[in-house]
């Protein structure tokens, strides 16, 4: 049996009230938004643990808590904007590396399997998962150690064209890019409802069902 060759990274913030999912407030309180963020992160890490990987790493802003499962290494995020932090996360790795965020708790092993199978990197320099809001939820590089330094740095983050700009840079670098299916990030309350309905058995959906929006109390 061939040993897994891909590093799996999750980039995330410690789920603290007022620091995460601030666009969910209102209708939720900062504490409730943090509970949803923790649940989204838990679902994401559970999926990552179920996948074949050379190494599983949480690239974290903040400190790990009791929500962190075993089998996940933790490294701190560097300073700077999100583009700097993403670039630094890839630069810390050698060999095929796939990074996902904490905003798509609906990801499944089957969704990521094409990038992680024995032939996942055959003829492929980069995997790209576009997000419905114009960003991206996954980015994979076959050889991050030899990627151009401006491949990610300077990409405008949290903008309507973030994903388009990032994908263009991959193509301009001469990379063969393979796309993963588009997914919806959890940013708003409507997003939360949509994602919970897409993954009704996850911890995120269960947490959302237990919460009452402020205006409905």
Secondary structure, DSSP 8 states (H G I E B T S, - for coil): ------EEEEEEE---TTTS-GGGTTTS-HHHHHHHHHHHHHHHHHHHHTS--SEEEEEEES---TT--TT-EEEE--SS-HHHHHHHHHHT--S-EEEE-SS-TT--HHHHHHHHSTTTTTT-SEEEEEETTSSEEEEEES-GGGS-TTTTTT--TTSTTHHHHHHHHHHHTT--EEEEEEE----SHHHHHHHHHHTTTSHHHHHHHH---GGG-
